[in-house]
């Protein structure tokens, strides 16, 4: 904790395994990969990022016998740090030379105070045996006098020039004067202070305002390096500091500054700024480190979120890093920070880039690297930056499918989505169109568009992936009793039929006599019944996981067709029961849809139908799960053959009881479950608990 009238100067050094020599010096046995002699518990992220981006680094082997000194202000707002690095030459145990660094730092823009403190002690060079301990910084008076050099010793430079100023050798022989000049230039150009003193060569010379080379040879090397880099970056370098400042302003504060957003939005539309250049800007703030080391500070969460909005190609990496899978009922803290940040920027960036990011996710979806739920959540969650591009995304997919339908060789067409997305579809188009072949890899797209309520695209991809369209989807886009849609984006869409319906249709088409049809249906009933009763042990073993140990197992001969304990079921009028029975198909299809949603959800897709049925029954209030499940499955699966009125009425009463118990959250109690109605949603919610 800093005292009122002092600042704390910390230090740390390059980590090596040092061995003392006979003359009291040292040689290195190798790097440790960690810093040593640290007085901080943890390196500030702004400092770590700057070092990682080589903003203090001299070119290896170029450091002279006399120490080089590099000063720089990094970070912004509350995370602003002043850092001075003293670079000296070291040797390893086979006499190879290398550069070692000893860093001194303090909070705020206080390089001048670090230099005054260093100057008063004599510049300390790298010493692996000069042990330091955490939480033992050096106190430095905060009110030390401001340094003002003699005017005769101050070289003339153009403060308004935003390019790095490379001084002539021996032009400035005092690092305190160099810092004084850099501070003046910083005021003019609104750039952080950065300078290098007595350097032979630098990894990133354009990252400095002022450079004092160690020799004429060093001057020539640095001059060529600056000019060569400037030539390649000339179109955008003039705006670099403004863009960097905008990025820092957005990630380091929970309050989004409109002018910073405007600056980034303007830069996104600058075609001269390449993806590679954007990456360099974000990596300079620590994006690469945050991803590789899984650093989830609020600043890094905002940084990686912003990066995904600016560089569409990084959206898949963003979703993986943030664990954005769409299979959780509640966002975690990091996801909440990201969403709050998105809300503040929502609608401010061009939608074409955001849409491109979503389209890049399609290959990830087809390869099962992400789920339909994750893309749905990204597009539809309130406040998402990508919500605004949902319509553009679906339109682009639709346009691509139209191109595939219209062209004989669609592989040569310029698609709006990645061409690889449609490779299997275009390659197998003739077979898919003839309904001889299906591409199962496109089923996640069918599920995604179903969740987005674009039932036409959902039906298309169900047809492509399974050869038929689920009835509840088909009904959304077809007329009553229709079994086939003749033309949709070049395909015929077929409604998925129950086995009994297929038997009936086959018999009708073949003009099978009615007595044979009855015989076929009877065989089907016997076959279904034999499956229900032939495997009681397997089902009971699964059920035992969620029931009491001593619960008796009913045998098939004593099995009763009771869904629940009828003593507790409500008494309904004849008209109420008749009305619910008349709409029983609506209820059945709604429950089928809930079962289907279970199977699509990555949290539950390992459950079989019986286990899903148990969850739904439990939510409805049925406790006798061992016997209830088969009756429930029989009612739901028996789609075309009539079930007994008693069975239907019993389920109606169970639903009525559920509605009455949850009357604040559901439709009126009528024993009917309407697709996507309040009863439907509440039942699905409780079943998934």
Protein Blocks (a to p, Z undefined) as FASTA:
>chain_A
ZZfkbccdddddddddddddfkopacdebdehiaehiabfbdcfklmmmmmnopmbcceh
iacfbdcdddddedehjlcccddddddddddfkopacddddddddedjfkkmmmmmmmmn
opadddfklccdehiacdddfkbccddddfklpccddfklmbdcdddehklccfklmmmm
mmmmmmmnopacdddehifbdfblmlpfbdcdfbfklmmmmmmmmmmmmmmmmmmmmmmm
mmmmmmmmmmmpcbdcfklmmmmmmmmmmmklcfklmmmmmmmnommmmmmnopabfklm
mmmmmmmmmmmmlmmmmmmmnopnopafbdcfklmmmmmmmmmmgokacfklmmmmmmmm
mmmmmnopacfklmmmmmmpghiaklmmmmmmmmmmmmmmmmmmmpmblmlpccfbdfkl
mmmmmmmmmmmmnopaccfklmmmmmmmmmnopaklmmmmmmmmnopacfklmmmmmceh
iabdfbgghiacdddddfklmmmmmmmmnopafklmmmmmmmmmmmmmmmmmmmmmmmmm
mmmmmmcfklccddfklpccdfbafklpccddfklmmmmmmmmmmmmmmmmmmmmmmmmp
mklmmpcfklmmmmmmmmnopablmlmmmmmmmmmmmmmbccdfklmmmmmmmmmmmmmm
mmmmmccdehiacehiaklmmmmmmmmZZ
